[in-house]
Amino acid sequence: MLLAHDRRRIRHVAVTAHPTAPWAAQELREAFPWDEAPRYLIHDRDHAFDGLGATVKAMAIEEVLTAPHAPWQNPFIERFVGSARRECFDHVIPFNEAGVRKLMTRYGSYYERARTHLGLDKDAPIPRPVMPPGEGDIVAIAEVGGLHHRYERRAA
């Protein structure tokens, strides 16, 4: 999972049962294919990141390692993982990697476009238009297979 810190935008989601260093390096290359690499990559000391050294140097990214046992040093990704677990995976049992990938894609779309964040002044990572009262009735639109809803005004 790669998350941009500025507005908590999801940059890349990957799913595997057994993450390895070569897999993590390949996912990083896939996340930033055309000179779009971020300046910094903040991550913990998981062994799946051990082989990133050559890849991040080639992409001109500076690695920032969090201290051991210090999840508060990367709060946005820790919050996203906790939210995805509580709001999604505590209610659905995926049977395989494809199911997890599909669920994460749907939840990621909901997270970026509809889920409000107090740190973003109750806006979503992708800003939404403010709909003034009187533009129609409020309707509920199901998200993530009905686990969540977003609400919009629809003209009568």
C-alpha positions as CSV (number, residue, x, y, z in Angstrom):
1,M,0.0,0.0,0.0
2,L,1.4,3.4,-1.0
3,L,-0.3,6.4,0.3
4,A,0.5,10.1,-0.5
5,H,0.7,12.1,2.7
6,D,-0.5,15.5,1.3
7,R,-4.2,14.5,1.1
8,R,-4.0,10.8,2.1
9,R,-4.5,9.7,-1.6
10,I,-4.0,6.0,-2.4
11,R,-1.2,5.7,-4.9
12,H,-1.0,2.0,-5.2
13,V,-2.6,-1.2,-3.8
14,A,-1.0,-4.6,-4.1
15,V,-2.0,-7.9,-2.6
16,T,0.0,-11.1,-2.1
17,A,-0.1,-13.8,0.5
18,H,3.7,-13.8,0.8
19,P,5.4,-10.4,0.3
20,T,9.1,-10.6,-0.5
21,A,11.7,-8.0,-1.2
22,P,11.7,-8.5,-5.0
23,W,7.9,-8.3,-5.0
24,A,7.9,-5.0,-3.0
25,A,10.5,-3.5,-5.4
26,Q,8.4,-4.5,-8.4
27,E,5.3,-3.0,-6.9
28,L,7.2,0.3,-6.3
29,R,8.2,0.4,-9.9
30,E,4.6,-0.3,-11.0
31,A,3.3,2.5,-8.7
32,F,5.6,5.1,-10.2
33,P,6.4,4.2,-13.8
34,W,7.0,7.5,-15.6
35,D,9.3,9.7,-13.5
36,E,6.4,10.3,-11.0
37,A,8.4,9.0,-8.0
38,P,7.9,10.8,-4.7
39,R,10.9,12.5,-3.0
40,Y,10.6,10.3,0.1
41,L,9.4,6.7,0.9
42,I,8.5,6.2,4.5
43,H,8.3,2.6,5.6
44,D,8.8,0.4,8.6
45,R,11.6,-2.3,9.0
46,D,9.6,-5.2,7.6
47,H,11.8,-7.7,5.8
48,A,9.7,-7.3,2.6
49,F,11.4,-3.9,2.2
50,D,15.0,-5.2,2.6
51,G,15.7,-5.3,-1.1
52,L,14.4,-1.8,-2.0
53,G,17.8,-0.1,-1.8
54,A,18.8,-0.4,-5.4
55,T,15.3,0.4,-6.7
56,V,14.8,3.5,-4.6
57,K,18.3,4.8,-5.6
58,A,17.5,4.2,-9.3
59,M,14.2,6.1,-8.9
60,A,15.9,9.0,-6.9
61,I,13.8,8.3,-3.8
62,E,15.1,8.9,-0.3
63,E,14.2,6.1,2.1
64,V,13.0,7.1,5.6
65,L,12.8,4.2,8.0
66,T,10.6,4.4,11.1
67,A,12.0,3.4,14.4
68,P,11.4,-0.2,15.5
69,H,8.0,-0.7,17.1
70,A,7.0,2.9,16.4
71,P,3.8,2.9,14.2
72,W,3.0,6.5,15.2
73,Q,5.9,7.6,12.9
74,N,3.9,6.7,9.8
75,P,0.4,7.6,11.1
76,F,-1.5,8.0,7.8
77,I,-0.8,4.5,6.5
78,E,-1.4,3.0,10.0
79,R,-4.7,4.8,10.1
80,F,-5.7,3.6,6.6
81,V,-4.8,-0.1,7.5
82,G,-6.8,0.2,10.7
83,S,-9.8,1.8,8.9
84,A,-9.8,-0.8,6.1
85,R,-9.7,-3.6,8.7
86,R,-12.5,-2.1,10.9
87,E,-14.7,-0.8,8.1
88,C,-14.3,-3.6,5.6
89,F,-12.5,-6.7,6.6
90,D,-14.2,-7.1,9.9
91,H,-17.5,-7.5,7.9
92,V,-16.4,-9.5,4.9
93,I,-14.4,-12.8,4.5
94,P,-12.5,-12.8,1.2
95,F,-11.7,-16.4,0.0
96,N,-8.6,-15.6,-2.1
97,E,-6.2,-12.9,-3.2
98,A,-8.5,-11.9,-6.1
99,G,-11.3,-11.3,-3.5
100,V,-9.0,-9.2,-1.3
101,R,-7.8,-7.2,-4.4
102,K,-11.4,-6.5,-5.5
103,L,-12.5,-5.5,-2.0
104,M,-9.5,-3.2,-1.6
105,T,-10.2,-1.6,-5.0
106,R,-13.8,-0.9,-3.9
107,Y,-12.8,0.3,-0.5
108,G,-10.0,2.4,-1.9
109,S,-12.5,4.2,-4.2
110,Y,-14.9,4.8,-1.3
111,Y,-12.0,6.0,0.9
112,E,-10.7,8.5,-1.6
113,R,-14.0,9.8,-3.0
114,A,-16.6,9.6,-0.1
115,R,-15.1,8.9,3.3
116,T,-14.6,12.1,5.2
117,H,-11.4,12.9,7.2
118,L,-11.3,15.3,10.1
119,G,-7.7,16.2,9.3
120,L,-9.0,17.3,5.8
121,D,-11.7,19.5,7.3
122,K,-14.3,16.8,6.8
123,D,-13.5,16.4,3.1
124,A,-12.4,13.3,1.2
125,P,-8.9,12.9,-0.2
126,I,-10.3,13.7,-3.6
127,P,-12.2,17.0,-2.9
128,R,-15.9,16.9,-3.4
129,P,-18.2,19.7,-4.4
130,V,-20.3,21.3,-1.7
131,M,-24.0,21.0,-2.6
132,P,-26.2,23.7,-1.1
133,P,-29.6,22.9,0.3
134,G,-32.4,23.2,-2.1
135,E,-30.7,21.5,-5.0
136,G,-32.8,18.4,-4.5
137,D,-33.4,15.5,-2.3
138,I,-30.7,13.6,-0.5
139,V,-30.2,10.1,-1.8
140,A,-28.0,7.3,-0.4
141,I,-25.6,5.6,-2.9
142,A,-24.3,2.2,-1.8
143,E,-20.5,1.8,-1.8
144,V,-18.3,-1.3,-1.2
145,G,-21.1,-3.7,-1.9
146,G,-23.5,-1.9,0.5
147,L,-21.1,-1.8,3.5
148,H,-21.0,2.0,3.3
149,H,-23.0,4.7,1.7
150,R,-22.3,8.2,0.3
151,Y,-25.0,10.8,0.1
152,E,-25.7,13.3,-2.6
153,R,-28.4,15.7,-3.6
154,R,-30.3,14.8,-6.7
155,A,-32.5,17.3,-8.5
156,A,-36.2,16.3,-8.4
